[in-house]
């Protein structure tokens, strides 16, 4: 589908004009700017699902991001879309995540609701690249292209006209290009299989229990046992996972291609004006993905062990958030002035930027 590839030269440009680079496209420069941010590096010590107490081998938010980028770029290449734009969006999609995974996001959102505001990791990512990351003398933030900033906002949610005035510049009511539409589904393919891998290693379920809950996984496991009868259970499970990843990624390529052909779109503008998104899984991949989500929620995410840890993290964030509201002098020097924002917003940004390890150190120093 090269006719739907977003051409780099058609970018709406940057907020602050810059001369072109001699050998890198604008989207390649955006990718590199994202990789060199502090926010990107901090993902190394932010929880994906399992905290550091479980194993050093499990995914963290950074390794998950790399896996999403690999899948997204593969899909974009197969569909002949703009791989550089897709990769930049995949690498930036999680930099707004706070410590302690979704428990941290839920608690920061609850804290901000006390002040009539909300916390959303996608909007936090936009704030980071627009304001918070200070690396250039000529402009604030990273000065990313319009398309990358739009993709940060819209890769997993719609923006309706008038719903959020600060986002009005990002073409509310219109769908983003296909490169942005792929990101949320590449993310889903990555975490469904990676979380399954880590949870199996952590002993949350057996292959037999997975087979009973998800027939297709059972068929794949049977096939692996037939082809590799002398292999250990662990290696047979790994072979099954490889096939599962291929099914989901291939299903995303197949489903999106079929949706494009059915819609009859011929230009990026056609994609923007459609009432629905085109990126989608094939029916089999969508059904399998839904079954994986249900299994992971019931056997892993809502398990007593992880539920207890989420409760601990939420309570700790609430305590530290209130501490900084009561004692803003303990925020980094000049932090509130640099933010030029109300105190609760500065506290939220400070806590959201923390890694899991840094949060624990600050909590022990100030609270314990």
Buried (B, 14 or more C-beta within 10 A) or exposed (E): BEEBBBEBEEBEEBBEEBEEEEEEBBBBBBBEBBEEBEBBEBBEBBBBBBBEEBEEEBBBBBBBBBBBBBBBBBBBEBBEBBBBBBBBBBBBBBBBBBBBBBBBBBBBBBBBEEEEEEBBBBBBBBBBBBBBBEEEEEBBBBBBBBBBBBBBBBBBEEBEEEEEEEBEEBBBEBBBBBBBBBBBBBBBBBBBBBBBBBBBBBEBBEBEEBBEBBEBBBEBBEBBBEEEEEBEEEEBBBBBBEBBBEBBBBBBBBBBBBBBEEEEBEEBEBBBEEEEBBBBBBEBBBBBBEBBBEBBEEBBBEBEEBEEBBEEBBEBBBEBBEBBBEEEEBBEEEBBEBBEBEBBBBBBBBBBBBBBBBBBEBBEEEEE
